[in-house]
Amino acid sequence: MGEEIAISLKNISKCYKRYARPVDRLKEILLPGKSHAQEFWALRDINLEIPKGETLGIIGQNGSGKSTLLQIIAGTLTPTTGEVRINGRVSALLELGSGFNPEFTGRQNVFFNGRILGLSRDEIQAKFDDIAAFAEIGDFIEHPVKTYSSGMVLRLAFAVVANTEPSILIVDEALAVGDVKFQARCMKRIRQLKEQGVTILFVSHDSGSVKMLCESAVLMNHGRMLEIGNPKEVVNHYIALLSSAQNEPEMEKQNIEEIEIFNNEEDFIKNKEDNSMHRHGNKLAIIKHVKINDLEGQEITKLETGKTFQISVFLEAQAELSDLIVGISIRNLMGLVIYGTNTQLLNIKLPDLKKRQQLTVIFQVPCYMNKGVCTVTIGIHSEEGLSYDWIDELIVFEVNNSISCDGLIDLHSKIKFSSQEYDGIVPRLEKI
């Protein structure tokens, strides 16, 4: 393994043995020539190299093997087959309170975990004040961990792993337990470590964080790596995977045959298609056409900040439907969702549709976006969440802002000021 590679996994697999009865385990010990266990492969043939300084997002459904993979990288699990090579000190936040002794105080656990991570007692002592300040649990640092709330355990655990100079940081969904303020501090610290060149493995169900934070992403499913690549594309495929998993039972129940999509709809979609566009759904309703227009109905490709525009979605039912929900998602070029909504969230009940009946749904949206290029994703689904038709980033448009500001959106700030000699009284400003 080259010095530029932080983590190298070659043909990693992990098998667990499951026994129907406890006596079967005993039989296998006494009679080693015959297996009485059912094999469950949590991981199969994982090959992965992560360069130093890269932030890798790992996404997938529950039970896809994400946590097992991270535990093998962290060294808390041994693979059944394959080779793991790690280049650097690993700090891992795998499970809430993992590695903490509940009978020890917070202070004792900080020193205990620091020694496990390879730090000397003097090094831990030098960092202790920073760890305690980051955790913000006050005098509880001197009390046994068993008296902590789950949020306090998380605070202390993250404070330890984030302040012990890791070469490789592993975070496995644990941040979802903390409060909003603490999550923001954690993400800020992760960004700081990223800027310092720390290799980060980040597991989260927050697809926006994965797209914004990571250079690459891995999609896991049933213990296998389905895809590795650009976070935006991998997240889109993950959403499609979730949708197809929801749709399969419904498709079997209704015994639906493949539905023909008419030529006029195909022409519009084909004109928009490229290698990055992804479409999924059971096609009980199909997107026929989508356009962006002004309030007069004129189709446009460039918007002006401060103006209201419309997203018109033309669809057709391929069966009788009474639970139709239509939604939009506006994203920037990094795939970060700037705004998303649907008819259900806006308390709009769409009419029941007969087979082949068409419907136009128009979203009127005031443009507060700043200058840049954005895309529109369109989705049609049922009230139960079954995807009928979904097309990622179908429409591309440009926003022009004649007023200079920074960020993703323009909040149209106004400024007033008051100038006078200071007399010890803070001046009151009029409401804007």
C-alpha positions as CSV (number, residue, x, y, z in Angstrom):
1,M,0.0,0.0,0.0
2,G,1.4,3.4,-1.0
3,E,2.0,6.2,1.5
4,E,-0.8,8.2,-0.2
5,I,-3.4,5.6,0.6
6,A,-5.0,5.8,4.1
7,I,-7.2,2.7,3.9
8,S,-6.9,-0.4,1.7
9,L,-9.5,-3.2,1.7
10,K,-9.0,-6.2,-0.5
11,N,-11.7,-8.9,-0.9
12,I,-13.2,-8.2,2.5
13,S,-16.0,-10.5,3.6
14,K,-17.7,-11.1,6.9
15,C,-19.7,-14.2,7.8
16,Y,-21.7,-14.8,10.9
17,K,-23.0,-18.2,12.0
18,R,-26.6,-18.5,13.2
19,Y,-27.8,-21.5,15.2
20,A,-31.4,-22.6,15.4
21,R,-30.8,-24.1,18.8
22,P,-28.0,-23.7,21.4
23,V,-27.3,-27.4,21.3
24,D,-26.3,-27.1,17.6
25,R,-23.4,-24.9,18.6
26,L,-22.3,-27.6,21.1
27,K,-22.6,-30.3,18.4
28,E,-20.4,-28.3,16.1
29,I,-17.7,-28.0,18.8
30,L,-17.8,-31.7,19.6
31,L,-18.2,-32.9,16.0
32,P,-16.1,-30.4,14.0
33,G,-16.5,-32.3,10.7
34,K,-20.1,-31.2,10.3
35,S,-21.7,-27.7,10.4
36,H,-24.9,-27.1,12.2
37,A,-25.1,-23.4,11.5
38,Q,-26.7,-21.2,8.9
39,E,-24.3,-18.8,7.4
40,F,-25.1,-15.1,7.1
41,W,-22.7,-13.0,5.0
42,A,-22.9,-9.4,6.3
43,L,-20.2,-8.3,3.8
44,R,-19.2,-9.8,0.4
45,D,-16.0,-9.1,-1.6
46,I,-15.4,-5.5,-0.6
47,N,-12.5,-3.8,-2.5
48,L,-11.8,-0.2,-1.6
49,E,-8.9,2.2,-1.5
50,I,-9.3,5.6,0.2
51,P,-6.6,8.2,-0.4
52,K,-5.2,10.2,2.5
53,G,-7.2,13.4,3.2
54,E,-10.4,12.2,1.4
55,T,-13.8,12.4,2.9
56,L,-15.9,9.3,1.9
57,G,-19.6,9.0,2.5
58,I,-21.1,5.6,3.0
59,I,-24.9,5.3,2.5
60,G,-27.3,2.4,2.3
61,Q,-30.4,1.0,3.9
62,N,-30.4,-0.5,7.4
63,G,-28.8,-3.9,7.3
64,S,-26.7,-3.1,4.2
65,G,-23.4,-3.7,6.0
66,K,-22.3,-0.1,6.6
67,S,-21.6,-0.5,10.3
68,T,-19.9,-3.9,9.9
69,L,-17.6,-2.4,7.3
70,L,-16.7,0.5,9.6
71,Q,-16.1,-1.8,12.6
72,I,-13.6,-3.9,10.4
73,I,-11.8,-0.7,9.4
74,A,-11.7,0.5,13.1
75,G,-10.3,-2.9,14.1
76,T,-13.2,-3.9,16.5
77,L,-14.2,-6.7,14.1
78,T,-12.0,-9.2,12.2
79,P,-13.0,-10.1,8.6
80,T,-13.7,-13.7,7.7
81,T,-11.7,-13.3,4.5
82,G,-9.6,-10.5,3.0
83,E,-6.9,-8.0,3.9
84,V,-7.2,-4.7,5.8
85,R,-4.4,-2.2,5.7
86,I,-4.6,1.1,7.7
87,N,-2.1,3.9,7.4
88,G,-2.6,6.2,10.4
89,R,-4.3,6.6,13.8
90,V,-8.0,5.8,13.7
91,S,-10.6,7.5,15.9
92,A,-14.1,6.0,15.6
93,L,-17.5,7.0,16.9
94,L,-19.4,3.8,16.0
95,E,-22.1,3.4,18.5
96,L,-23.4,5.6,21.3
97,G,-21.0,5.3,24.2
98,S,-19.0,2.5,22.7
99,G,-15.7,2.2,24.5
100,F,-17.0,3.9,27.6
101,N,-17.1,2.1,31.0
102,P,-20.4,3.2,32.6
103,E,-18.8,2.9,36.1
104,F,-16.0,5.3,35.3
105,T,-16.3,9.0,35.5
106,G,-16.2,11.1,32.3
107,R,-12.7,12.2,33.2
108,Q,-11.5,8.6,33.7
109,N,-13.1,7.6,30.4
110,V,-11.4,10.4,28.5
111,F,-8.0,9.1,29.8
112,F,-8.9,5.5,29.2
113,N,-10.0,6.1,25.6
114,G,-7.1,8.4,24.9
115,R,-4.7,5.7,25.9
116,I,-6.5,3.2,23.6
117,L,-6.0,5.7,20.8
118,G,-2.3,5.7,21.4
119,L,-1.8,9.0,23.3
120,S,0.4,9.3,26.4
121,R,-1.1,10.4,29.7
122,D,0.7,13.8,29.3
123,E,-0.8,14.3,25.8
124,I,-4.3,13.5,27.1
125,Q,-3.7,15.9,30.0
126,A,-2.7,18.6,27.6
127,K,-5.9,18.1,25.6
128,F,-8.3,17.5,28.4
129,D,-9.5,21.1,28.8
130,D,-10.3,21.3,25.1
131,I,-12.2,18.0,25.3
132,A,-14.2,19.1,28.4
133,A,-15.0,22.5,26.8
134,F,-16.2,20.8,23.6
135,A,-18.4,18.3,25.4
136,E,-20.0,21.0,27.6
137,I,-21.3,18.7,30.2
138,G,-20.1,20.8,33.2
139,D,-19.5,19.0,36.5
140,F,-20.9,15.8,35.1
141,I,-17.3,15.2,33.8
142,E,-16.5,14.0,37.4
143,H,-19.6,11.7,37.6
144,P,-20.0,8.1,36.4
145,V,-21.1,7.8,32.8
146,K,-24.0,5.6,33.8
147,T,-25.6,8.8,35.2
148,Y,-25.4,10.6,31.8
149,S,-28.2,11.1,29.3
150,S,-27.7,9.8,25.8
151,G,-27.0,13.3,24.6
152,M,-24.3,13.8,27.2
153,V,-22.6,10.5,26.3
154,L,-22.6,11.5,22.6
155,R,-21.1,14.9,23.5
156,L,-18.2,13.4,25.4
157,A,-17.6,10.6,22.9
158,F,-17.4,13.0,20.0
159,A,-15.2,15.4,22.0
160,V,-12.7,12.6,22.6
161,V,-12.5,11.3,19.0
162,A,-12.4,14.8,17.5
163,N,-9.7,16.2,19.8
164,T,-7.1,13.4,19.8
165,E,-5.4,14.3,16.5
166,P,-6.7,11.4,14.4
167,S,-5.3,10.5,11.0
168,I,-8.6,8.7,10.2
169,L,-12.0,9.7,11.6
170,I,-14.9,7.4,11.4
171,V,-18.4,8.6,12.3
172,D,-21.3,6.2,12.1
173,E,-24.7,8.0,12.3
174,A,-24.3,8.8,15.9
175,L,-24.6,12.6,15.4
176,A,-28.3,12.2,14.8
177,V,-28.8,11.7,18.6
178,G,-27.5,15.2,19.6
179,D,-29.4,18.4,19.7
180,V,-29.3,20.8,16.8
181,K,-26.7,23.1,18.4
182,F,-24.4,20.3,19.1
183,Q,-24.8,18.8,15.6
184,A,-23.8,22.1,14.1
185,R,-20.7,22.2,16.3
186,C,-19.8,18.6,15.3
187,M,-20.2,19.4,11.6
188,K,-18.0,22.5,12.0
189,R,-15.3,20.3,13.7
190,I,-15.6,17.7,11.0
191,R,-15.0,20.4,8.4
192,Q,-12.0,21.7,10.3
193,L,-10.5,18.2,10.4
194,K,-11.2,17.8,6.7
195,E,-9.3,21.0,6.0
196,Q,-6.4,19.7,8.2
197,G,-6.1,16.7,5.8
198,V,-7.7,14.1,8.1
199,T,-9.3,11.1,6.2
200,I,-13.0,10.9,7.1
201,L,-15.5,8.1,6.7
202,F,-18.9,9.5,7.2
203,V,-22.1,7.4,7.5
204,S,-25.3,9.5,7.6
205,H,-28.9,9.3,6.4
206,D,-28.7,13.1,5.7
207,S,-28.0,13.0,2.0
208,G,-27.5,16.8,1.9
209,S,-24.5,16.4,4.3
210,V,-23.0,13.6,2.3
211,K,-23.2,15.6,-0.9
212,M,-21.9,18.8,0.7
213,L,-19.1,17.2,2.8
214,C,-17.8,14.3,0.8
215,E,-15.6,14.0,-2.3
216,S,-16.9,10.5,-3.0
217,A,-19.6,8.2,-1.8
218,V,-20.2,4.4,-1.6
219,L,-23.6,2.8,-1.9
220,M,-24.0,-0.4,0.1
221,N,-26.8,-3.0,-0.3
222,H,-27.1,-6.5,1.2
223,G,-23.4,-6.5,2.1
224,R,-22.1,-5.5,-1.3
225,M,-20.7,-2.3,-2.8
226,L,-23.2,-1.3,-5.5
227,E,-21.4,1.8,-6.6
228,I,-18.7,4.3,-5.7
229,G,-18.4,7.7,-7.3
230,N,-19.7,11.2,-7.2
231,P,-21.8,11.8,-4.1
232,K,-24.6,13.5,-6.0
233,E,-25.0,10.5,-8.4
234,V,-24.6,7.9,-5.7
235,V,-27.3,9.7,-3.5
236,N,-29.7,9.8,-6.5
237,H,-29.2,6.1,-7.0
238,Y,-29.8,5.4,-3.3
239,I,-33.1,7.3,-3.4
240,A,-34.0,5.2,-6.5
241,L,-33.1,2.0,-4.5
242,L,-35.3,3.0,-1.6
243,S,-38.1,3.7,-4.0
244,S,-37.8,0.4,-5.8
245,A,-37.8,-1.5,-2.5
246,Q,-41.1,0.2,-1.6
247,N,-42.6,-0.5,-5.0
248,E,-41.8,-4.2,-5.4
249,P,-44.5,-5.5,-3.0
250,E,-47.1,-3.2,-4.5
251,M,-46.2,-4.2,-8.0
252,E,-46.5,-7.9,-7.1
253,K,-49.8,-7.3,-5.4
254,Q,-51.4,-5.5,-8.3
255,N,-49.7,-7.8,-11.0
256,I,-49.0,-4.7,-13.1
257,E,-47.5,-5.3,-16.5
258,E,-44.9,-3.0,-18.0
259,I,-46.6,0.2,-19.1
260,E,-46.0,1.7,-22.5
261,I,-44.8,5.3,-22.4
262,F,-46.1,7.3,-25.4
263,N,-44.0,8.8,-28.0
264,N,-44.6,12.5,-27.2
265,E,-43.5,11.9,-23.6
266,E,-40.5,9.9,-24.8
267,D,-39.4,12.7,-27.1
268,F,-39.4,15.3,-24.3
269,I,-37.5,13.0,-21.9
270,K,-35.0,11.9,-24.5
271,N,-34.2,15.5,-25.4
272,K,-33.4,16.1,-21.7
273,E,-31.5,12.8,-21.1
274,D,-27.8,12.5,-20.5
275,N,-25.7,9.9,-18.7
276,S,-26.2,11.6,-15.3
277,M,-30.1,11.6,-15.4
278,H,-31.8,9.0,-13.3
279,R,-35.4,7.9,-13.5
280,H,-37.3,5.4,-11.4
281,G,-40.9,4.5,-10.3
282,N,-43.6,2.0,-11.1
283,K,-45.1,4.2,-13.8
284,L,-48.7,4.2,-12.4
285,A,-48.4,7.8,-13.3
286,I,-45.9,9.3,-15.7
287,I,-44.3,12.7,-16.2
288,K,-45.1,13.8,-19.7
289,H,-43.6,17.3,-19.7
290,V,-42.1,19.9,-17.4
291,K,-41.4,23.5,-18.0
292,I,-40.4,26.7,-16.2
293,N,-42.4,29.7,-17.2
294,D,-43.2,33.2,-16.0
295,L,-46.5,34.3,-14.7
296,E,-47.7,35.0,-18.2
297,G,-47.0,31.4,-19.2
298,Q,-43.9,32.2,-21.3
299,E,-41.3,29.4,-21.0
300,I,-38.0,30.7,-19.7
301,T,-34.5,29.4,-18.9
302,K,-33.2,32.4,-16.9
303,L,-34.7,33.8,-13.7
304,E,-34.2,37.0,-11.9
305,T,-33.8,37.1,-8.2
306,G,-36.9,38.7,-6.7
307,K,-39.3,37.6,-9.4
308,T,-41.9,34.8,-9.1
309,F,-41.7,31.9,-11.6
310,Q,-43.8,28.8,-12.2
311,I,-42.8,25.1,-12.5
312,S,-45.5,23.4,-14.6
313,V,-45.7,19.6,-14.4
314,F,-47.8,17.7,-17.0
315,L,-48.6,14.1,-16.0
316,E,-50.8,11.2,-17.1
317,A,-52.3,8.5,-15.0
318,Q,-51.8,4.9,-16.2
319,A,-54.4,3.5,-13.8
320,E,-57.1,4.9,-11.6
321,L,-55.5,6.9,-8.8
322,S,-56.9,8.7,-5.8
323,D,-53.8,9.4,-3.8
324,L,-51.6,11.4,-6.1
325,I,-48.8,13.6,-4.7
326,V,-46.6,15.8,-6.9
327,G,-43.4,17.3,-5.6
328,I,-40.5,19.4,-6.8
329,S,-36.9,19.7,-5.5
330,I,-34.6,22.6,-6.6
331,R,-30.9,21.9,-6.2
332,N,-27.6,23.6,-6.9
333,L,-24.9,22.0,-9.0
334,M,-23.5,20.2,-6.0
335,G,-26.8,18.4,-5.5
336,L,-27.7,20.3,-2.3
337,V,-31.4,20.9,-2.0
338,I,-32.2,24.6,-1.9
339,Y,-36.0,24.1,-1.7
340,G,-38.3,21.2,-1.9
341,T,-42.1,20.8,-1.4
342,N,-45.1,18.8,-2.6
343,T,-48.8,19.1,-2.9
344,Q,-49.3,17.2,0.4
345,L,-47.0,19.5,2.4
346,L,-48.9,22.5,0.9
347,N,-52.3,20.9,1.9
348,I,-53.4,20.6,-1.7
349,K,-55.6,17.5,-2.5
350,L,-55.3,16.6,-6.1
351,P,-58.3,15.2,-7.9
352,D,-58.9,11.5,-8.5
353,L,-57.7,10.4,-11.9
354,K,-58.9,7.8,-14.4
355,K,-56.7,5.8,-16.6
356,R,-55.1,7.9,-19.3
357,Q,-56.4,11.1,-17.7
358,Q,-53.9,14.0,-17.7
359,L,-53.3,16.6,-15.1
360,T,-51.2,19.8,-15.0
361,V,-49.8,20.9,-11.6
362,I,-48.3,24.4,-11.4
363,F,-46.0,25.5,-8.6
364,Q,-45.7,29.2,-8.2
365,V,-42.4,30.0,-6.5
366,P,-40.9,33.3,-5.5
367,C,-37.2,33.4,-6.5
368,Y,-35.0,34.2,-3.5
369,M,-32.1,32.2,-4.9
370,N,-28.7,33.9,-5.5
371,K,-26.9,34.0,-8.9
372,G,-26.0,30.5,-10.2
373,V,-27.2,27.4,-12.0
374,C,-29.8,25.2,-10.5
375,T,-31.8,22.0,-11.4
376,V,-35.3,20.8,-10.8
377,T,-36.1,17.2,-9.8
378,I,-39.7,16.1,-10.2
379,G,-41.4,13.3,-8.3
380,I,-44.9,11.7,-8.3
381,H,-45.8,9.3,-5.6
382,S,-48.7,8.0,-3.5
383,E,-49.7,9.0,0.0
384,E,-48.0,5.8,1.3
385,G,-44.7,6.9,-0.3
386,L,-44.8,4.6,-3.4
387,S,-42.9,6.2,-6.2
388,Y,-44.9,6.4,-9.5
389,D,-42.4,8.4,-11.5
390,W,-39.3,10.3,-10.4
391,I,-36.7,12.1,-12.6
392,D,-33.6,13.6,-11.1
393,E,-32.4,17.1,-12.3
394,L,-34.6,17.1,-15.4
395,I,-34.7,20.9,-15.9
396,V,-31.6,23.2,-15.7
397,F,-32.0,26.9,-15.3
398,E,-29.9,29.9,-14.5
399,V,-30.5,32.6,-11.9
400,N,-29.3,36.2,-12.3
401,N,-29.0,38.5,-9.4
402,S,-28.4,42.2,-10.1
403,I,-27.8,42.8,-6.4
404,S,-24.5,41.6,-4.9
405,C,-24.8,39.1,-2.1
406,D,-23.1,35.9,-0.9
407,G,-24.6,32.5,-0.3
408,L,-27.3,30.3,-1.9
409,I,-30.2,32.7,-1.3
410,D,-30.9,36.4,-1.3
411,L,-32.9,37.4,1.8
412,H,-33.3,41.0,0.6
413,S,-31.7,42.5,3.7
414,K,-32.3,46.2,4.4
415,I,-30.1,48.5,6.5
416,K,-30.8,51.4,8.7
417,F,-28.4,53.3,10.9
418,S,-28.4,56.0,13.5
419,S,-25.5,58.2,14.3
420,Q,-25.3,60.2,17.5
421,E,-22.9,60.9,20.4
422,Y,-22.9,58.1,23.0
423,D,-24.6,59.2,26.2
424,G,-24.8,55.8,27.9
425,I,-28.1,54.9,26.4
426,V,-28.3,52.4,23.5
427,P,-30.2,54.0,20.7
428,R,-33.4,52.3,19.4
429,L,-33.7,51.6,15.8
430,E,-37.0,51.9,13.9
431,K,-38.5,48.7,12.6
432,I,-37.6,48.0,9.0
